């Protein structure tokens, strides 16, 4: 496939429909629970009024008003959920219409016409969505740049906000940052409770990770007694194999291993706090391997593990891809551009200098880790090493790097990608004979021999080499893929 087709875009856009569908299902269950709860509550209140017919009229009226007020609150909640359902369905319709537009941009052979300005604009919007998706998910600041970009794009194209589940991704990003940056468990606990039934169906281990993190936080803060009580109430059950289903045996082994060192951690922490002025020999003891493991338990690694567990559960819950869609498209494009000469052109540089070409001084020799200190570049954002790719790929910063594969922005993404297959085979369905010659299989079956001889060979399961006239069994011929 040299050019993307409509079928290609339908397949790549399929994950966009997963999230609204999951949100509709979740919202529908919330509506069901709300109606059942209100139905039971209203029935109980009516039965209570009928049962106490001798109560004063004033009290009965108050009970009726209370029931009416409760029902009005129920209607408001129900209306909010209905609006959510309409919003999710409108996203599905908008995404279907967006894909359907491609059928308008085809030529006479039903292939996409890449000279059509409307198709170019469609691709531009898709690129904007990929960038917004990446920026929202990868945000590490309080103000999300991806959301700001989406709001800016929505001013000229209001429908674009329907093509991405920005609200869900924003919540995801907030929860993830609260774990890994703020070391706060409140948002992840709320998210877990909100999706508890769905997480149970995918055999999630998130609840253990949350409780494990909470326990270590209590120990780190020095509240050992509270940590012991919390462990008894919330962690001890995870060591019992009977509490796990067959599908959760992997979680049992993982959790039981991590629970083994918690008792020793309590002793270690109590000793560490009790003897601030301990002897040098005792301090050496605390630097031994077992005690280093305890220090590791109290490091930021626990928050990173919880963050990864949250990401895995989020991906499974909503059926989205594990990689950024932007990276998937970039990888496909870079694979088509990557050649064996990439990373070897010493003339490649990264940034364009403001100095005119005719006044550019003679370039020093190629910088490598060994002689980097022999050259002192001007201190500007363009010369800081972290903005460049590996030193040995580039000369100094006086030219534009014209190869996207070798660029510092794409280097990490493209370094493990396969090289482009720029040479194609002239054969159709090629087979290699035992003597090493390769022919099209059709040519072997229709060689220039007499019809009777060819039929005899085929009945015996044999073919003849058209060049050497050697005869071989078809079973000894191998399908090959020459390049």
Secondary structure by P-SEA (a helix, b strand, c coil): cccccaaaaaaaacccaaaaaaaaaaaaaaaaaaaaaaaaaaaaaaaaaaaaccccaaaaaaaaaaaaaaaaaaaaaaaaaaaaaaaaaaaaaaaaaaaaccccccccccccccccaaaaaaaaaaaaaaaaaaaaaaccccccaaaaaaaaaaacccccccccaaaaaaaaaaaaaaacccccaaaaaaaaaaaaaaaaaaccaaaaaaaaaaaaaaaaacaaaaaaaaaacccccccccccccccaaaaaaaaaaaacaaaaaaaaaaaaaacccccaaaaaaaacaaaaaaaaaacaaaaaaaaaaaaaaaaaacccccccaaaaaaaaaaaaccccccccccccccccccccccccccccccccccccccccccccccccccccccccccccccccccccccccccccccccccccccccccccccccccccccccaaaaacccccaaaaaaaaaacccccccccbbbbcccbbbbbcc
